[in-house]
């Protein structure tokens, strides 16, 4: 894990298109802003109990279902 120290209004760049900006700091909290493309899922950790692997598994299942449906359409076209 990379640990950084930032002051208010400083930023962190992740890749080419994700920016995290420190908006406000308090005694025990930090307010951050996140700029990311719409296709990047950004959630607070407590909202996603199975972060990472569960999300990827669900996406894979959806893609497999979509590919299966497309294959059925193609098969129907050749019948």
C-alpha positions as CSV (number, residue, x, y, z in Angstrom):
1,X,0.0,0.0,0.0
2,X,1.3,3.4,-0.9
3,X,0.8,6.0,1.9
4,X,1.0,9.7,1.0
5,X,0.7,12.9,3.0
6,X,-1.2,15.6,1.3
7,X,-2.4,19.1,2.3
8,X,-5.7,20.8,1.4
9,X,-6.1,21.4,-2.4
10,X,-3.2,19.0,-3.3
11,X,-3.9,16.2,-5.7
12,X,-3.0,12.6,-6.4
13,X,-3.0,11.3,-10.0
14,X,-3.8,7.7,-10.6
15,X,-3.1,6.6,-14.2
16,X,-3.9,9.1,-16.9
17,X,-7.5,9.8,-16.0
18,X,-8.2,9.5,-12.3
19,X,-7.5,12.5,-9.9
20,X,-8.0,12.5,-6.2
21,X,-8.1,16.0,-4.6
22,X,-8.0,16.8,-0.9
23,X,-10.9,19.2,-0.5
24,X,-10.9,19.8,3.3
25,X,-9.2,18.4,6.4
26,X,-10.6,18.3,9.9
27,X,-9.7,16.8,13.3
28,X,-10.5,13.2,12.4
29,X,-11.8,13.4,8.8
30,X,-10.7,14.3,5.3
31,X,-13.0,15.3,2.5
32,X,-11.8,14.2,-0.9
33,X,-13.0,14.7,-4.4
34,X,-12.5,12.0,-7.1
35,X,-12.5,12.7,-10.8
36,X,-12.8,9.5,-12.9
37,X,-14.3,8.4,-16.1
38,X,-17.9,7.3,-15.9
39,X,-16.9,3.7,-16.6
40,X,-14.8,3.6,-13.4
41,X,-16.8,2.4,-10.4
42,X,-16.0,4.5,-7.3
43,X,-17.5,3.3,-4.0
44,X,-16.9,3.9,-0.3
45,X,-15.4,0.7,1.1
46,X,-18.3,0.1,3.5
47,X,-20.8,0.0,0.6
48,X,-19.1,-2.9,-1.1
49,X,-18.6,-5.7,1.4
50,X,-16.8,-7.9,-1.2
51,X,-14.7,-5.3,-2.9
52,X,-12.8,-6.3,-5.9
53,X,-13.2,-10.0,-6.5
54,X,-17.0,-10.2,-6.0
55,X,-17.5,-7.2,-8.4
56,X,-15.2,-8.8,-11.0
57,X,-17.0,-12.1,-10.7
58,X,-20.4,-10.5,-11.3
59,X,-19.1,-8.6,-14.3
60,X,-17.7,-11.8,-15.7
61,X,-21.0,-13.6,-15.3
62,X,-22.8,-10.8,-17.1
63,X,-20.4,-10.8,-20.0
64,X,-20.7,-14.6,-20.3
65,X,-24.4,-14.3,-20.4
66,X,-24.3,-11.6,-23.0
67,X,-21.8,-13.7,-25.1
68,X,-24.1,-16.7,-24.8
69,X,-27.1,-14.7,-26.0
70,X,-25.2,-13.4,-28.9
71,X,-24.1,-16.9,-29.9
72,X,-27.7,-18.0,-29.8
73,X,-28.7,-15.2,-32.2
74,X,-25.8,-16.1,-34.6
75,X,-26.9,-19.8,-34.5
76,X,-30.5,-18.8,-35.2
77,X,-29.3,-16.8,-38.3
78,X,-27.6,-19.8,-39.8
79,X,-30.5,-22.2,-39.3
